[in-house]
Every structure is written in C-alpha cells, then in structure tokens.
C-alpha cells in the first residue's frame, strides 16, 4: 500500500460511521506503553461522557501496588467505587490469567449493580492486549468497540530513530526468539483499531508524520491520529465500527501460547524492566530532588509516578508524573493535615471532626502527609534511581532545622495552582 493511501489522521475528524451496538455494552480499551498518556486520555473521555450524560464504568489496571492512576481517575468525581462503576486492579496484570479472572469478577459485579452506556478499560503500561481481546471476543454482554493503542511519539523519536528502528529491532527479536520491549510496542500497535500518536505538541508536524510513516507497516489499515493532552472526541469513537476480531485472528493464534504473566512483566527474568515502590512520611529536600531528577532522567527510567510533598509547601499533595526524560509536577489535592492547620479553612465543627478522624488513622509523623512513588525501568537504573531518591528525603537533622523555621532552596516551579474554593472539597478521596 502506498503511503498516500494510508489513513493517517493528524487532527482531522474520522470519517467512518457505524451505529453503536445496542444489544451489548460497548467497551473501549485504552492500551499503550509506560507514560504514553493513557490516564490523561481517560480523564478527557470521562469528562466528555459526563458532559453528554452518558453512564460510564471504568476499570483501571496497574501492576504496581501503588494505585496512582486509580486515584487520579477517582478524583474526576465522575466514577466512584461506592457507585459500583469504578474498579482498580493493582499488583497484577490483565495480561495474566489471574488478571483476566479479576476483570471478569469485577465486570460481573458492576453489571449486577450498574448498567453503563460504555465501559472504559485502562491497561497497565506493560500489559499485552491479547488476553483481554480474547476475553471480550466471546463475552455475552459486552462488545469491544475500540482498542486504542497510545504511542509516545517523543519516545519513539528519541529512542528508535524517529520510529525507523522499531520494526528492525522487533524483527531481530523474532529471529532470535526473544521477547523484549520492542515486541510489546509492536504488538500493541498490531492489535489496535485506532493508533494514537501522543505528545504531538512537543514535536514538529514533519517529525510526527515521519514517525507515523515508520511504524504504519505494523498495522497498515488502522486509523492513525496525532493528539496532545488526550484531545480525542468520544462521540467519534462511539460511531466507529466495532472491533474486527477476524483481522487479528491469525495473530491471536500465533501469540496466545506465548503471552503469559511473564510476558506482561516484559521479560523481567532478563532484568529488562522492574518496578520499585518508595514509601516514606518525610518530605523531599527540594534542591536534592531537583538535582537527582536532572541527573537520572533519560537514563533507563521509563516511568515514575506517585504523590509527595515538599517542606516549603506542606499543605499541598503533589503529583510526580515522569515519562522518559519529561516530568510534570502538579497540585493534586490538599493534605487533610494541611487543611486542619490552615488558619482560614472555615471548617465547621463536624467537618473538622471528620478530617481529624482521617488524619488519626494514618501512622506518619506528619499526619496524612507522605511520599509514595513507583519507579519502572531497567533494573540497574531503577536500583540506582531508587537509592538516589531515598537520599533526597530530609534527614532527621534537617527536619529539626526545618521545624525550627529553616527554609530550603526550592527550584521547582512556584506557579502551582492554589484553588480558592473551600478546602474540604479537595480531600474527598484522599491520597
């Protein structure tokens, strides 16, 4: 097929139309490698669904026991565990047999209590789509509408020579009978019904187009859409034809005996990718954290995410969100302890009592303030980065100095949004 015939869509509306299957509930899978932007897209789609009064259910998968994505989705206030329309599956992969059993149990429970118009499934970054596709292929009540594979265009451009090195590396792995990251990246593309090239705002149009050209032979008939910040229209997705299982039938048969829980962990036995979790009640030293980040980024740390706090901003729960060489530091909520300590919190006696009970349940020295981070990457780099991050926490001497009025230099951006509404609103879910 000539490139001019390939259906690449860079900011252009999709043209296919098909009525939504009214007999079974449509399912949209959001799949993609670590840091590709799945949660950002999910939050955008949920906002659109809420705006259009669609009832939704969400399943989020994270192989780590630190449920960062689950917290971020729950903070949308659109889905809620109590309403039986939100499930977070942690410490397992839905590429595994146990993960699929957990998904099945979660869906059955959802449908007993809640009838959504659409179900969204966000997979973990290391998940292979095949087991979930097989599960949905024969499901009596669900219809796979779309499998979206998100590809980090910046990562492909930087690590795979504008995408040109991905297919050769994939072929080399096949020749030698190896399962590595390139296999997962390529097969995520091969199974998808819509391919999303994310972070287009960080690259020129020509580079994004070249990346699309380089990887299109993996799935030459798929729609390719370049997006930034999860900007994708839900209405367009719901009018696309249902997922074509026949197109991937041969691919399923070739791979189904290969894709196991070990595959989901991306050849962890070879030390290719591992994850570590850091938990501590101490804040980070801002300057040491800044220097550590600049030293390690781009050195085999594929993904790190979680929540933390800084001594100069003790009321703010901050989101650490890093993919490859890029990091975002975002305000995500207020610590309950910070709300209680604020002189202008305007809390009623009842509100103060509720928050105090929440704080009393925590074991940290600083109330509910804490640092929880998960780090994913090459084993040697993860070990070094984890050790460096641990050294970024305030020492006991520094804590005493800070509590006596000491101020640490803070090079992180100062313009993190402070919201002026009643503070209790932002402590609903906790971190």
C-alpha positions as CSV (number, residue, x, y, z in Angstrom):
1,X,0.0,0.0,0.0
2,X,1.3,3.4,-0.9
3,X,1.8,5.9,1.9
4,X,-0.7,8.3,0.3
5,X,-3.3,5.6,0.7
6,X,-2.6,5.1,4.4
7,X,-5.4,6.6,6.6
8,X,-3.3,8.9,8.8
9,X,-5.3,11.5,10.5
10,X,-3.4,14.3,12.1
11,X,-6.1,16.5,13.8
12,X,-8.7,15.6,11.2
13,X,-12.1,14.2,12.1
14,X,-12.7,10.5,11.5
15,X,-14.9,9.6,8.6
16,X,-16.2,6.1,9.3
17,X,-19.7,5.8,10.8
18,X,-21.4,2.8,12.3
19,X,-24.3,2.7,14.8
20,X,-23.5,1.7,18.4
21,X,-24.4,-2.0,19.1
22,X,-27.5,-1.6,21.3
23,X,-27.5,-5.3,22.3
24,X,-24.3,-5.4,24.2
25,X,-22.4,-2.7,26.2
26,X,-19.6,-1.1,24.2
27,X,-16.1,-1.4,25.7
28,X,-13.2,1.0,24.9
29,X,-9.7,-0.3,25.8
30,X,-7.0,2.3,26.3
31,X,-3.7,0.5,25.9
32,X,-0.2,1.7,25.5
33,X,3.4,1.6,26.8
34,X,4.5,3.3,30.0
35,X,4.0,7.0,30.1
36,X,2.2,7.2,26.7
37,X,-0.7,9.3,28.2
38,X,-3.4,6.8,28.9
39,X,-4.7,8.4,32.1
40,X,-4.8,11.8,30.6
41,X,-6.9,10.5,27.7
42,X,-9.1,8.6,30.1
43,X,-9.9,11.7,32.2
44,X,-10.7,13.6,29.0
45,X,-13.1,10.9,27.7
46,X,-14.8,10.7,31.1
47,X,-15.3,14.5,31.1
48,X,-16.9,14.2,27.7
49,X,-19.1,11.3,28.8
50,X,-20.3,13.2,31.9
51,X,-21.0,16.3,29.8
52,X,-23.2,14.2,27.4
53,X,-24.9,12.4,30.3
54,X,-23.5,9.0,29.5
55,X,-23.4,6.4,32.2
56,X,-19.9,5.0,32.4
57,X,-18.0,2.3,34.2
58,X,-14.2,2.3,34.5
59,X,-11.6,-0.4,35.1
60,X,-8.0,0.7,35.7
61,X,-5.1,-1.7,35.9
62,X,-1.7,-1.1,37.5
63,X,0.8,-3.8,38.0
64,X,2.3,-1.8,40.9
65,X,0.6,-1.9,44.3
66,X,0.7,1.9,44.3
67,X,-2.6,2.8,42.7
68,X,-1.7,6.3,41.3
69,X,-3.9,6.1,38.2
70,X,-6.8,4.9,40.2
71,X,-6.6,7.9,42.5
72,X,-6.3,10.3,39.5
73,X,-9.4,8.8,37.9
74,X,-11.4,8.8,41.1
75,X,-10.6,12.5,41.5
76,X,-12.6,13.2,38.4
77,X,-15.7,12.7,40.6
78,X,-17.4,11.0,37.6
79,X,-16.9,7.4,38.8
80,X,-16.9,6.1,42.3
81,X,-16.3,2.7,43.9
82,X,-19.3,3.2,46.1
83,X,-21.5,3.6,42.9
84,X,-20.1,0.2,41.6
85,X,-18.9,1.9,38.4
86,X,-15.2,2.0,39.2
87,X,-12.6,-0.8,39.8
88,X,-8.9,-0.5,40.2
89,X,-6.9,-3.7,39.7
90,X,-3.4,-3.4,41.3
91,X,-0.4,-5.7,41.8
92,X,-1.4,-7.8,38.8
93,X,-1.6,-7.6,35.1
94,X,-4.7,-8.2,33.0
95,X,-2.3,-9.9,30.6
96,X,-2.2,-12.7,33.1
97,X,-4.7,-15.5,33.7
98,X,-5.3,-14.2,37.3
99,X,-5.8,-10.7,36.0
100,X,-8.4,-11.8,33.5
101,X,-10.3,-13.6,36.3
102,X,-10.2,-10.5,38.3
103,X,-11.5,-8.4,35.4
104,X,-14.3,-11.0,34.8
105,X,-15.3,-10.8,38.5
106,X,-15.2,-7.0,38.5
107,X,-17.4,-6.8,35.4
108,X,-20.0,-9.3,36.7
109,X,-20.2,-7.3,40.0
110,X,-20.5,-4.0,38.1
111,X,-23.3,-5.2,35.9
112,X,-25.3,-6.6,38.8
113,X,-25.5,-3.1,40.3
114,X,-25.0,-0.7,37.4
115,X,-25.9,-0.6,33.7
116,X,-23.4,1.7,31.9
117,X,-23.7,3.1,28.4
118,X,-20.0,2.4,27.9
119,X,-17.2,0.7,29.8
120,X,-13.6,2.1,29.7
121,X,-10.6,-0.2,30.5
122,X,-7.2,1.4,31.1
123,X,-4.5,-1.2,31.0
124,X,-1.1,-1.1,32.7
125,X,1.8,0.2,30.6
126,X,3.3,-3.3,30.4
127,X,0.1,-5.1,29.5
128,X,-0.3,-7.1,26.3
129,X,-3.7,-6.6,24.7
130,X,-4.2,-10.2,23.6
131,X,-5.7,-11.8,26.7
132,X,-8.3,-9.1,27.1
133,X,-9.2,-9.2,23.4
134,X,-9.8,-13.0,23.7
135,X,-11.9,-12.5,26.8
136,X,-14.1,-9.9,25.2
137,X,-14.4,-11.8,21.9
138,X,-16.8,-14.3,23.4
139,X,-18.4,-12.2,26.1
140,X,-22.2,-12.3,26.0
141,X,-23.0,-8.9,27.4
142,X,-20.0,-6.8,26.2
143,X,-18.9,-5.7,22.7
144,X,-15.3,-4.5,22.1
145,X,-15.9,-1.1,20.4
146,X,-12.3,0.2,20.1
147,X,-8.9,-0.8,21.2
148,X,-6.8,2.4,21.3
149,X,-3.1,2.0,21.4
150,X,-1.2,5.1,22.6
151,X,2.3,5.5,21.4
152,X,4.6,8.1,22.9
153,X,5.8,9.9,19.8
154,X,8.7,11.6,21.7
155,X,9.9,8.3,23.0
156,X,9.8,6.7,19.5
157,X,11.6,9.6,18.0
158,X,14.3,9.7,20.6
159,X,14.9,6.0,21.3
160,X,14.0,4.4,18.0
161,X,15.4,6.9,15.5
162,X,12.1,8.6,14.6
163,X,10.4,5.2,14.8
164,X,12.5,3.7,12.0
165,X,14.4,1.4,14.4
166,X,11.3,-0.2,16.0
167,X,10.4,-2.7,13.2
168,X,14.0,-3.8,12.6
169,X,14.5,-4.3,16.4
170,X,11.2,-6.2,16.6
171,X,12.3,-8.5,13.6
172,X,15.7,-9.1,15.2
173,X,13.9,-10.2,18.4
174,X,11.7,-12.6,16.5
175,X,14.7,-14.0,14.6
176,X,16.5,-14.8,17.9
177,X,13.3,-16.0,19.7
178,X,13.5,-13.2,22.2
179,X,10.6,-11.3,23.9
180,X,11.7,-7.7,24.7
181,X,10.2,-4.2,24.9
182,X,10.1,-3.9,21.1
183,X,7.8,-6.9,20.8
184,X,5.3,-5.4,23.2
185,X,5.4,-2.0,21.5
186,X,5.0,-3.5,18.0
187,X,2.2,-5.9,19.0
188,X,0.3,-3.2,20.9
189,X,0.2,-1.4,17.5
190,X,-0.7,-4.6,15.6
191,X,-3.8,-5.3,17.7
192,X,-5.2,-1.9,17.9
193,X,-8.2,-0.4,15.9
194,X,-7.1,3.2,16.4
195,X,-3.4,4.2,16.8
196,X,-2.8,7.4,18.8
197,X,0.5,9.3,18.5
198,X,0.6,11.3,21.7
199,X,2.6,14.4,22.7
200,X,2.4,15.8,19.2
201,X,2.7,19.3,20.7
202,X,6.3,18.6,21.6
203,X,7.4,17.7,18.1
204,X,7.0,19.3,14.6
205,X,4.3,18.1,12.2
206,X,7.0,16.7,9.9
207,X,8.6,14.6,12.7
208,X,5.2,13.3,13.8
209,X,4.4,12.4,10.2
210,X,7.7,10.6,9.8
211,X,7.1,8.6,12.9
212,X,3.7,7.6,11.6
213,X,5.2,6.5,8.3
214,X,7.9,4.5,10.0
215,X,5.5,2.3,12.1
216,X,2.5,2.1,9.8
217,X,3.6,-1.3,8.2
218,X,2.8,-2.9,11.6
219,X,-0.9,-2.1,11.0
220,X,-1.4,-0.6,7.6
221,X,-5.2,-0.4,7.8
222,X,-5.6,1.3,11.1
223,X,-6.6,5.0,11.7
224,X,-3.6,7.0,13.0
225,X,-4.4,10.1,15.0
226,X,-1.9,12.5,16.4
227,X,-3.1,14.0,19.7
228,X,-1.9,16.1,22.6
229,X,-3.2,16.1,26.1
230,X,-5.7,13.4,25.4
231,X,-7.7,15.5,22.9
232,X,-9.9,12.9,21.3
233,X,-13.7,13.1,20.7
234,X,-15.7,10.4,22.4
235,X,-18.6,10.8,20.0
236,X,-16.3,9.9,17.1
237,X,-15.1,6.7,18.9
238,X,-18.6,5.5,19.6
239,X,-19.6,5.8,15.9
240,X,-16.7,3.7,14.7
241,X,-17.3,0.2,13.5
242,X,-16.9,-2.5,16.2
243,X,-13.5,-4.1,16.7
244,X,-12.8,-6.6,14.0
245,X,-11.7,-9.8,15.7
246,X,-11.3,-11.6,12.3
247,X,-8.5,-9.2,11.4
248,X,-6.3,-10.3,14.3
249,X,-7.4,-14.0,14.4
250,X,-4.1,-15.3,12.9
251,X,-2.1,-13.0,15.2
252,X,-4.0,-14.4,18.3
253,X,-3.3,-18.0,17.3
254,X,0.4,-17.2,16.8
255,X,0.9,-15.5,20.1
256,X,-1.7,-16.9,22.6
257,X,0.7,-19.6,23.8
258,X,3.5,-17.0,24.3
259,X,1.7,-14.2,26.1
260,X,1.8,-15.1,29.8
261,X,2.2,-13.3,33.1
262,X,5.9,-13.3,32.4
263,X,5.3,-11.5,29.2
264,X,3.2,-8.9,31.0
265,X,6.3,-8.1,33.1
266,X,8.3,-7.7,29.8
267,X,10.9,-10.4,30.3
268,X,11.6,-9.4,33.9
269,X,13.7,-12.6,34.2
270,X,16.2,-11.0,31.9
271,X,16.3,-7.9,34.0
272,X,14.8,-5.7,31.3
273,X,12.1,-4.0,33.3
274,X,11.5,-4.0,37.0
275,X,9.5,-1.8,39.4
276,X,10.1,-0.5,42.9
277,X,7.9,1.4,45.3
278,X,9.2,4.1,47.8
279,X,7.1,4.9,50.9
280,X,8.1,7.4,53.5
281,X,6.4,10.0,55.6
282,X,9.2,12.6,55.2
283,X,9.2,15.4,52.6
284,X,11.8,15.6,49.9
285,X,14.6,18.1,50.0
286,X,13.6,20.3,47.0
287,X,17.1,21.0,45.8
288,X,18.4,17.4,46.1
289,X,15.2,16.1,44.3
290,X,15.8,18.6,41.5
291,X,19.4,17.6,41.0
292,X,18.6,13.9,41.2
293,X,15.9,14.3,38.6
294,X,18.2,16.1,36.2
295,X,20.9,13.5,36.6
296,X,18.8,10.4,36.1
297,X,16.2,11.3,33.5
298,X,16.7,9.7,30.2
299,X,19.0,7.0,31.7
300,X,16.7,4.0,31.6
301,X,13.9,5.2,33.9
302,X,10.8,4.6,31.7
303,X,8.2,5.7,34.2
304,X,7.9,7.0,37.7
305,X,4.7,8.4,39.3
306,X,3.2,9.0,42.7
307,X,2.5,11.5,45.4
308,X,4.9,13.5,47.5
309,X,5.3,16.7,49.5
310,X,7.9,19.4,49.9
311,X,8.7,21.2,53.2
312,X,8.0,24.7,51.7
313,X,4.6,23.6,50.6
314,X,3.3,21.4,53.5
315,X,-0.4,21.8,52.7
316,X,-0.1,20.6,49.1
317,X,-0.3,16.9,47.9
318,X,1.8,17.0,44.7
319,X,1.8,14.6,41.8
320,X,5.1,13.3,40.5
321,X,4.5,12.2,36.9
322,X,7.5,11.3,34.8
323,X,7.8,9.5,31.5
324,X,11.2,9.1,29.8
325,X,13.0,12.4,30.1
326,X,10.0,14.5,30.9
327,X,8.4,15.3,34.3
328,X,5.3,17.1,35.4
329,X,4.9,18.4,39.0
330,X,1.2,19.0,39.6
331,X,-1.0,20.0,42.5
332,X,-3.5,17.1,43.0
333,X,-5.1,17.8,46.4
334,X,-4.6,19.3,49.9
335,X,-3.4,17.1,52.7
336,X,-6.0,16.7,55.4
337,X,-3.4,17.8,57.9
338,X,-2.8,20.9,55.8
339,X,-6.4,21.8,55.7
340,X,-6.7,21.4,59.5
341,X,-3.7,23.6,60.1
342,X,-4.8,26.4,57.7
343,X,-6.0,29.4,59.7
344,X,-8.6,30.4,57.1
345,X,-10.1,26.9,56.4
346,X,-13.6,28.0,57.6
347,X,-14.3,24.4,58.8
348,X,-17.4,23.6,60.8
349,X,-17.0,21.5,63.9
350,X,-18.4,18.5,62.0
351,X,-16.0,18.9,59.1
352,X,-13.0,19.3,61.4
353,X,-14.0,16.2,63.3
354,X,-14.3,14.1,60.1
355,X,-10.9,15.3,58.8
356,X,-9.3,14.7,62.2
357,X,-10.5,11.1,62.2
358,X,-9.0,10.6,58.8
359,X,-5.6,12.0,59.9
360,X,-5.7,9.9,63.1
361,X,-5.9,6.8,61.0
362,X,-2.5,7.5,59.5
363,X,0.7,6.4,61.1
364,X,3.1,9.1,59.9
365,X,4.7,11.8,62.0
366,X,3.3,14.5,59.7
367,X,-0.4,13.4,59.7
368,X,-1.5,12.1,56.4
369,X,1.4,13.7,54.5
370,X,3.6,11.1,52.9
371,X,5.6,10.2,49.8
372,X,4.5,7.2,47.7
373,X,6.3,6.7,44.4
374,X,6.6,3.8,42.0
375,X,9.6,3.6,39.6
376,X,9.7,1.5,36.5
377,X,12.7,0.9,34.2
378,X,15.8,-1.1,33.5
379,X,16.9,-3.0,36.6
380,X,20.3,-1.4,37.1
381,X,18.9,2.1,36.6
382,X,15.9,1.6,38.9
383,X,18.2,0.4,41.7
384,X,20.4,3.5,41.4
385,X,17.5,5.9,41.0
386,X,15.6,4.5,44.0
387,X,18.7,4.8,46.2
388,X,19.2,8.4,45.0
389,X,15.5,9.3,45.7
390,X,15.7,7.9,49.2
391,X,18.7,10.1,49.8
392,X,16.5,13.1,48.8
393,X,14.3,12.8,51.9
394,X,15.1,15.2,54.7
395,X,17.4,13.8,57.2
396,X,16.4,13.9,60.9
397,X,18.7,16.9,61.5
398,X,17.1,18.7,58.5
399,X,13.7,18.0,59.8
400,X,14.6,19.6,63.2
401,X,16.1,22.6,61.4
402,X,13.0,23.0,59.2
403,X,10.6,22.7,62.1
404,X,12.5,25.4,63.9
405,X,11.9,27.8,61.0
406,X,14.6,26.8,58.4
407,X,13.8,27.3,54.7
408,X,15.3,25.1,52.0
409,X,16.0,26.4,48.5
410,X,13.2,25.2,46.1
411,X,14.0,25.3,42.3
412,X,10.7,23.7,41.4
413,X,8.1,25.9,39.6
414,X,6.3,28.1,42.0
415,X,3.2,28.7,39.9
416,X,1.3,25.6,41.0
417,X,-2.3,26.5,41.2
418,X,-3.8,27.2,44.6
419,X,-7.6,26.8,44.5
420,X,-9.6,29.3,46.4
421,X,-12.7,27.3,47.0
422,X,-13.5,25.6,50.3
423,X,-10.5,23.3,51.0
424,X,-12.6,20.3,52.3
425,X,-13.8,19.7,48.7
426,X,-10.3,18.6,47.7
427,X,-9.9,16.0,50.4
428,X,-12.8,13.8,49.4
429,X,-10.8,10.9,48.1
430,X,-7.5,11.2,50.0
431,X,-4.1,10.3,48.5
